[in-house]
């Protein structure tokens, strides 16, 4: 697995910008990113899961949530 290549953001078929690594982490946690049409709703779902079940096993999912929140802020917030 090439970390740099897997970390590059790609526009997915539903318009979300996600890396292959983020997609894999979401999939491993039972989240199908294709069911979401915007990053905010995806982050909301991730945060709901983290609030209900947070433990060390979900650290990768927490990191994805932080990354997506940052993407949302820099790409979709009027500054």
N, C-alpha and C positions, 0 to 999 in steps of 0.2 A: 504494500500500500504506500503510495507516494503522498506524504502529508501535505505538501504544498499544492499539488494538483487536486487532492481531495478537498482542500480548503477554499478553492476558488469559487466565488459565487457564480451561479448560472441562473438565468431566467428559466423557470420551469413552465410546463404547459398551462398552468393556471395563473401565470404571471408573477408568482412569488420568486424572489431572489434567494436561493438556497444553495449551499455547497453540497457535494456528494456526502461529505462527512455528516453534515446536519441531517440530511435525508436519512442516512443510516441510523443515526441516534434516535430520530423520531420514530422510524420503523421499529427499532428494537424496543421502544417503549409503547408500542401499540397506537401510534398517532399517524394517521394517513394525511400528509400535508395536502393532498389533492382535494380534500374535503373543505378546504378553507380558501376563500377568495381574497383575503388580505392578511398581512402580517399581524395586525393587532388581534384579530380573532384567533389566530394560531397561538400567539403569545398568551392570550387569555386562557386557552385550553391547557397549555403547558403549565402555567401558573396554578391552575386549578388542581392539576395532578400533583404538582410539587407541594401545595398547601395541604393536601390530603395525606400524602405518603412520604414526605421528605425523609430521606436517609442518604448515606454516602453512596449508595448504588445509583442514585439519581443525579450525581454531580455533573455528569455529561449533559443531561437534559437541562439542568440549571444553567450551564454555560451556554447552551443553544438559546435559551430564553433571553439571556443577557445580550448575546450577539444579535438576535432578531430585534430586540428593543432598540439597540444602537442603530441598526440598519433602518428601522422605522423612523427614528428620530432624524437621522441625517438625510434620508431620502424623501420622506413624506411629511415633514413638519415645516410649516412656513416659519422662517426665522426673520 
